[in-house]
Amino acid sequence: MANESNQATEKRLPPHSPLREYYRADEQREEYVMELFDRTAKYYDTVEKLFLNGGLLYRRLSMKFAGIRPGMKILDIATGTGAVYRGAARLVGPSGLVVGVDPSAGMLAESRKSHGGPLVRGFAQALPIASDHFDFVTMGIALRHVPDLRAAFSEYFRVLKPGGQVWILESHVPKSPMAHAMTKFLWAKVIPGMTLLSTGSRDAKLLMDYYWDTIDKCVEPPEIVSALSDVGFADARSNLIVPGAFLEYRARKPS
Ligand SMILES: C[S@@+](CC[C@H](N)C(=O)[O-])C[C@H]1O[C@@H](n2cnc3c(N)ncnc32)[C@H](O)[C@@H]1O
C-alpha cells in the first residue's frame, strides 16, 4: 500500500501546461510567478476590494463550514497578503494558531501590515515545517501556481496530524460553451480592465490576465481529487459553491 502510494507521488502533475505567452520554458515558470507576485503585492488587496471584500467573507464562512474551530492549529499555504490567514485567525481565536507560508517576499511584507502572526517563507511543494503538527492545511486561490500537485499534496499530508484536514479554495470555470463564454468575458476582460482603471498599474492588470489563463487551462477537478487520494488522503472531494467563481477541495488524513 505504502509502495503504491509512493509510486503515485513520483508522477509529476503540473496544474496546467506551460503558458508560452508569459514565459518561454517550463523551468522559467516559478521565477516568472514569483516576480509577478512580488511586483503586484501592493495591489492585491485593491483587487480584492473591487469585489467589495466579498471573497474574504466567503473564505471565512467556507472555512467555518469545513470545521475550523477555536483552539485549532492552521497552516495557511500561499498565504499572500493574508486573505485566508485573517479569516482563519478569527475562527481559531486566541487559543489557536495560524502560520502563513508563501515564497513571495513582497506578499509576505504586505501580509505583515495587517497582522502580527507567524509567517514563513517557503514553497507548497517543499514546506519548511515539521510533520504531524496541524489540524488544518488551508490554501486560497493558489493551487495553479505549484509546479506539481502531487508533490504539494504529499507535503500537506505530511504536516497534518492524523485526522487533520485540507481545505483548498480554487476558481471554477464552467464547461458549457455559453457559461464558459460569460465567465471568460468577466475574468479575461471586465476584471483586468477594472483592475487597470482602479490601480493604474499594467502589472496588476497582467496579474488578472494571468489569473484567467491559469484557471482556464487548469486540470479538471476530478484529476485534482484523484491526486489528493493518490498521496493518501481519505474522503477527497470537490464542492462547487459559486458557479463561475469558487470551488473547494476537501480531504482528510486518516487517523
Ligand atoms: C492569488 S495569491 C493567493 C493569496 C491568498 N491565499 C488568497 O486567498 O487570496 C497566490 C499566492 O501563491 C503564492 N505562490 C506562488 N507559487 C507558490 C508555491 N509554489 N507555493 C506556495 N505558494 C505559492 C504567491 O506568492 C501568492 O502569494
The ligand as a MOL file (V3000), in Angstrom:
LIG
                    3D

  0  0  0     0  0            999 V3000
M  V30 BEGIN CTAB
M  V30 COUNTS 27 29 0 0 0
M  V30 BEGIN ATOM
M  V30 1 C -3.5250 34.6530 -5.6840 0
M  V30 2 S -2.4080 34.6810 -4.3120 0 CHG=1
M  V30 3 C -3.4370 33.9540 -3.0630 0
M  V30 4 C -3.3240 34.6420 -1.7390 0
M  V30 5 C -4.3210 34.1940 -0.6710 0
M  V30 6 N -4.1430 32.8170 -0.2920 0
M  V30 7 C -5.7570 34.4370 -1.0630 0
M  V30 8 O -6.6090 33.5820 -0.7850 0
M  V30 9 O -6.0600 35.4990 -1.6120 0 CHG=-1
M  V30 10 C -1.3430 33.3570 -4.7550 0
M  V30 11 C -0.1550 33.1940 -3.8310 0
M  V30 12 O 0.5090 31.9640 -4.1610 0
M  V30 13 C 1.8770 32.1450 -3.8780 0
M  V30 14 N 2.6410 31.0800 -4.5480 0
M  V30 15 C 3.1090 31.0410 -5.8080 0
M  V30 16 N 3.7830 29.8980 -6.0250 0
M  V30 17 C 3.7150 29.1780 -4.8780 0
M  V30 18 C 4.2200 27.9090 -4.4640 0
M  V30 19 N 4.9070 27.1260 -5.2910 0
M  V30 20 N 3.9740 27.5170 -3.1960 0
M  V30 21 C 3.2670 28.2840 -2.3430 0
M  V30 22 N 2.7630 29.4970 -2.6810 0
M  V30 23 C 2.9830 29.9320 -3.9350 0
M  V30 24 C 2.1510 33.5540 -4.4100 0
M  V30 25 O 3.3560 34.0990 -3.8990 0
M  V30 26 C 0.8970 34.2910 -3.9570 0
M  V30 27 O 1.0790 34.9140 -2.7230 0
M  V30 END ATOM
M  V30 BEGIN BOND
M  V30 1 1 1 2
M  V30 2 1 2 3
M  V30 3 1 2 10
M  V30 4 1 3 4
M  V30 5 1 4 5
M  V30 6 1 5 6
M  V30 7 1 5 7
M  V30 8 2 7 8
M  V30 9 1 7 9
M  V30 10 1 10 11
M  V30 11 1 11 12
M  V30 12 1 11 26
M  V30 13 1 12 13
M  V30 14 1 13 14
M  V30 15 1 13 24
M  V30 16 1 14 15
M  V30 17 1 14 23
M  V30 18 2 15 16
M  V30 19 1 16 17
M  V30 20 1 17 18
M  V30 21 2 17 23
M  V30 22 1 18 19
M  V30 23 2 18 20
M  V30 24 1 20 21
M  V30 25 2 21 22
M  V30 26 1 22 23
M  V30 27 1 24 25
M  V30 28 1 24 26
M  V30 29 1 26 27
M  V30 END BOND
M  V30 END CTAB
M  END
